[in-house]
């Protein structure tokens, strides 16, 4: 599963990312996540922070997730990849392609 969530806080400037903000997001959204790795990620026109984590769903399904936060003008784009742990490496390729195709544009009124 790949999910995109865009939040707009207004303004034209992209916010500065803090690694603790990404960790907080993961802690709120993925129950009992164990962070495996933190790293930089890239989209078509920007860069952000990402992390990989492992977690167990319903006490029996081993899952892996990658969560990426990318600043955009006025807010954040959050990308989530979740897959069974044994398929995670294969799904990362699809996720990277999706990230690399993402571009944020703002409408400029004249």
Secondary structure in CASP SS format (residue, H / E / C, confidence):
PFRMAT SS
TARGET T0000
AUTHOR 0000-0000-0000
METHOD secondary structure of the structure
MODEL  1
X C 1.00
X E 1.00
X E 1.00
X E 1.00
X E 1.00
X E 1.00
X E 1.00
X E 1.00
X C 1.00
X C 1.00
X C 1.00
X C 1.00
X C 1.00
X C 1.00
X C 1.00
X C 1.00
X C 1.00
X C 1.00
X H 1.00
X H 1.00
X H 1.00
X H 1.00
X H 1.00
X H 1.00
X H 1.00
X H 1.00
X H 1.00
X H 1.00
X H 1.00
X C 1.00
X C 1.00
X C 1.00
X C 1.00
X E 1.00
X E 1.00
X E 1.00
X E 1.00
X E 1.00
X E 1.00
X E 1.00
X E 1.00
X E 1.00
X C 1.00
X C 1.00
X C 1.00
X C 1.00
X E 1.00
X E 1.00
X E 1.00
X E 1.00
X E 1.00
X E 1.00
X E 1.00
X E 1.00
X E 1.00
X E 1.00
X E 1.00
X C 1.00
X C 1.00
X C 1.00
X E 1.00
X E 1.00
X E 1.00
X E 1.00
X E 1.00
X E 1.00
X E 1.00
X E 1.00
X E 1.00
X E 1.00
X E 1.00
X E 1.00
X C 1.00
X C 1.00
X E 1.00
X E 1.00
X E 1.00
X E 1.00
X E 1.00
X E 1.00
X E 1.00
X E 1.00
X E 1.00
X E 1.00
X H 1.00
X H 1.00
X H 1.00
X H 1.00
X H 1.00
X H 1.00
X H 1.00
X H 1.00
X H 1.00
X H 1.00
X H 1.00
X H 1.00
X H 1.00
X H 1.00
X H 1.00
X H 1.00
X H 1.00
X C 1.00
X C 1.00
X C 1.00
X C 1.00
X C 1.00
X C 1.00
X C 1.00
X C 1.00
X C 1.00
END
